[in-house]
Amino acid sequence: MNVFSRIGNVFVAPTACFTSLRDEGKKWTDYVVPFLLLLAMLIVFLIVTSGIMEKLQVEIIQNMSQLSDAQKEAALQNANSPIANIFKYVGGVLQVAIGVLISGLIMWVVGNFIGGGDQKFGTMLVAALYIQMITIPESLIKMFLVLQKGAMTVQLGFGSLLANPDTTSYGVQLINQLEFFAIWRIIVWIIAFKVLYKFNTKKSTLLVVITLLIGMAIMAALGTMQAGRMG
């Protein structure tokens, strides 16, 4: 099965995707093609939402009471400089690369050392790349919602049910983590563990769900701290 068939199957038949990866092995294209697609989606998202992001930056800087007017003016000039724009894209690329590496590493450690399985790190890294393909339709939907709403904060899960949520609340941040696409990724990771490690459904579910719930709890804590600083 080639890389494009695997990408398609991760959406419609993930068992077939990971069975192919387990039985046929991985190639350089399994690393490069998904990564390039993720980068392309990131660049499109940053370009399309750049105007809204700049508006948000201006609001944040203007609301910094600890800065003088002169300091705010300097901060606004620096935020809109060519170097700042370059760092924005470089930072985005690094975020994608580091995110996939950490995801693959954590799931490899969980599967091999906690679950007692035997799988190569490279295989789990490729699995992480394929599962990250789910962020492409997620990003497309969020991009359209951002443009429609005119704000960067959009929710595709339980967080959308909250009226006037307090983003400095840990509970709100935790609920915001429970998005449809996050749950989808959890399900696909469970399938990946069942196929790649040959664990049963119960073991795969426990390992994946506990690990990713811990990750969500950490992300919620970081979101709470960031919202507190911005507030």
N, C-alpha and C positions, 0 to 999 in steps of 0.2 A: 504494500500500500504506500503510495507516495505522500508527500507532505500535505498536498492540497486535499487529498482524500481524508487524511487524518484530521485536518482542520475542520472539514465539513462534518465528519463523523463525531467530533467532540460535541457538536450541537445536537445531532439527531440520533447518534448511536455510539455513545462514549465507550461502551464495552468493546466494540469493534476497533475503535481507535487505540485503546490501551492494549488489547490483545495483539494487534499488529506491532505495536511498540515492543511488547514483551517477546514475541516470537520471531520477529524479523529484525529487531534491533534498531538502532538510531543512526542517522547520517548527519552530515554537517548541515544539510538543508533543514533538518528538524530544529536546529538552533537558530539559524539565520532567518528563514522565512517568517516564522511567527514573531520574532523580535522586530523585524523590519515592519511588519504589519502593525504591531503595537506602537512603534515609533511614528508611523504615518498617521495613525488615529490620534495620537497625542498632539502632533504638529497641527493637524486640521482643527482639533478642539481649541488649541491655544490661539490660532489665527482667528477663528470665527468668533471666539468669545473675548478677544483682546480689548475691545471697546468697553465692555462691561467690567472686565478686570481692572482696567485703568480707572474707571469711575469709582470702583470699590476702593482702590488704593488711595485715591484722592480723599474719599470720605474718612478712611481710617487715619490718614495723616492729619487731616483737618480736626479730627476729634481728639488728637493727642494733646491733652491739656498741659502736659509737662514740657512741651516745646513752645518756644517763642515764635512769633510770626515769621521772623527771618529764618529760623531753623526749619519751620514748616515749608517755606518757599524753597529752601535748599534741598530738602527731602523730596519735594515734588519734582524738582529738576533732575535729581539723581535717579528717581524712580522711572522717569521717561527717557533716560539717556540710552544711546545705542548699546553701551556696555551692559546696562541692566537688562535690556531685551535679549542680548546674547546669553547672559547668565540664566535668564528665564528658560530658554530652550535647552541649554546645557543641563540645568538642574532637572528639567523634565526627563531628559534622556537618562540621567543618572538615577532618577527616582524609579523609572521603569526597570532598568537593569538591576539595581540593588533590590528592588521589591521582588523580582522573579528569583534572584539568587537566594535571598533570605527565605522565601516561600519554599523553594525546592530543598534548601538545606534543613529547614525545620521539619518538613514532612519526611525527609530521608532519615533524620535522627529519630523521629517518632516511630517510623516503620521499622528501622533496623535495630535500634537500641532499646526502645520501650516496647515495641510490639514483638521483637525477637525475629524479625524477618531478615531477608538477605537480598538486597537490591543495590545496584550501583547508583552513586550520586548523580552521574550524568543522565541516567534514565529518569530519575525523579525530577531533575532540572528540566528535561524535555517535557515531562508530564505537567510541570508547573507552567511552562510556556504555553502549552496547548490549553490548559484550563484558563489561563489569562486571556485567551481569545474571547471569552465570555464578556470581557470588559469592553470589547469593540461595540456590540449593539448597546451595551449599557451607556457608553460614552456618547453614542449617537443620540439616544433618547434624552440623556441629560443635556446635551448640547442644544437640542431644540427647546427643551423646557427652560433652559437658562435664557435663551433668546426671547422666548415668549414672556417670561416673568421679569426679565431685565435685572436678575440677581443671580449670584453664583450659587446660592444655597437652594438646592432642589432635592426632594426626597422621592424615592421610588419604592418605599415600603411602609412600615408601620409609622414612621415619623411623619408621613404625609397626613395622617389622621389627627395629629395634634394641632390644636388651634392656639396660635401665638405662643409657641414653645419657648421656654427659657433655655437658651443654649449653654448657659453657665451651669445648668443642672446636669449631674452625672447620669441620672435616670433618663433624661431626654437624649443625651448623647448616646447612651446604650441602646435606646429604642431606635435611634437613627441608624445604628449599625445593622439592624435587622431589615435589610432591603431584599427585594425579590432576587436580584442578581447575586447577592451574597449567599442566600440560601441555595440558589442554583449551583454556585461553585462548591458549596459544602457537599451537595448530592453527587456532583461529578468527582470530587476527591474521594468520596466513599467508594465509588465504582472503581476509581484508579487503584485504591488500596486492595480491593477485592481481586482485581485482575493481576496487578503487578506483584503483589505480595502473596496472593492466593489465600488471604485471610477470609474467614467467614463473614457474613453480613454484620453480625453483632459486634465482633471485634473491630472490624473496619469502621463501623459507625461510632463506636465509643472512642477510638483513637482520633478520628477526624473531628468529630463534633466537639469533644473536650478541648482539643488543641485550638480549633478555630474560635470557639467561644472565649477562650483565654485571650486570644489575639484581639477579638472584638472588645473585650473588657479593657484591654490596654489602650486600644485606639480611642475608646470612649473617654478614658482618663486623660489622654493627651488632648482630645478635643475640648474637654471641660477646662483644662488649664489654658489652652489657647484662647477660648472664648472669654475666660476671666481676664486675661491680659488685654484683650481687645476692648472689653467692656470698661 
